[in-house]
Amino acid sequence: MRILVAEDNLTIQTWLKINLQKWGYDFDLAGDGSVAYELYQKYGHDLAIIDWVMPIMDGIELIGKIRERNSLGKTFIIMISAKKEGEDLISGVSAGADDYIVKPIKAEELHARIMAAERILRLEKALQERNDSLESANAQMKQDMALAARIQQSFLPHNPPQLEKAIFKWGLLSCDALAGDALNVIRLCENRVGFYVLDVSGHGVAAALLAMTLIHTLSADKPNSLLFHTLDTVEKTYSVRPPSEVATRLNQQFPMDDIIGQYFTFIYGILDLKTKSVCYVSAGHPGPVVTRSTGKSESFPSTGMPIGFIEGCKYSEQTIQLNPGDRLYFFSDGIPESTNKYNEQFGNSRMTRILQNNQSKFNLRDSIDNLATSALKWNGLSPMTDDMSILGLEIQS
């Protein structure tokens, strides 16, 4: 530790020099504040012992300049003065001094104050090193999270199947860097298209990891996907699993985690391009909404418990007949359960009404965007507490 001594009295300066040498400290002496500040600019001392009354620049001004240069207060400052009044002590501390000694100075007292300052400086240094380490780790974590978010986004259906008789559009807003919601559209065979929305309980990394696992489990990779049943491994022939069987298989493979209680809800439908019908299963997930070209709308029920809740749970299917111009929407509960500043939910009725009004005003893409904007406006300045995802299908004429 290097000490700056600013004292104009030669007797006291000599006394300080003798004692600091005896105690084994490195130090620099200055007879006025101006010279002391030049030394401080050169060496950036750990500790400074500064007399209040000095020529050219007094101790109060010198302390102010040191604190200006070193706003974080890394230099510990002990002010020495013959002034004994309480107001003087307050003035010295207000100027930036950390400690205050009244003349005449006792060697034992000064040594004790310096040792105490050393302990404080060591603690501050250790704390700063920990803070620097935490900042570095936090920066790395943010970088990793951003990369993970980009990877997660890459698995969303940026290029849904191009179909003659139907179009799909989607939207997903995450409340965190990583989403616990996931969705996809997959061409299963010539005349059938599978599409799903899932919502993993919780938020953050754990939810996102399970969501990513499920995206792979429900992919177009036939040998490794639960959406297909292998008929012949040699001939590489496969059949499409019905929605209820997909839900059953998921329930078998992903039981609820006993430690963190993690589970997920799931809605999966298969569009038959020939019949224009959708057969779907909804495992604890909100049922779909259909807006008809005739101006009517319909809400359909959920058909089973969330995935992982009950071992051996049975799942049933529902079939929805669609006609040209009709739209079907799958969505996560983050939309209807979005709350305003009065803790009022956006609600299924409001959501369905908006989608129905959008039927004649907007195309499918803009209808989804309008719903998301409406939910966010309802949410107002409150932070999002859940992901919002919606997947829309429109039958073409």
Buried (B, 14 or more C-beta within 10 A) or exposed (E): BBBBBBBBBEEBBEBBBEBBEEBEBEBBBBBBBBBBBEBBEEEBBBBBBBBBBBEBBBBBBBBEBBBEEBEEEEBBBBBBBEBEEEEBBEBBBEBBBBBBBBBEBEEEEBBEBBEBBBEBBEEBEEEEEEEEEEEEEEEEEEEEBEEBBEEBEEBBBEEBBEBEBBBBBBBBBBBBBBBBBBBBBBBBEEEBBBBBBBBBBBBBBBBBBBBBBBBEBBBBEBEEBBBBBEEEEEEEEBEBBBBBBBBBBBBBEBEBBEEEEBBBBBBBBBBBBEEBBBBBBBBBBBBBBBBBBEEEBBEBEBBBBBBBBEEEBEBEBBEBEBEEBBBBBBBBBBBBBBBBEEEEBBBBEBBBEBBBBBBEEBEBBEBBBBBBEBBBEBBEEEEBEBBBBBBBBBBEE
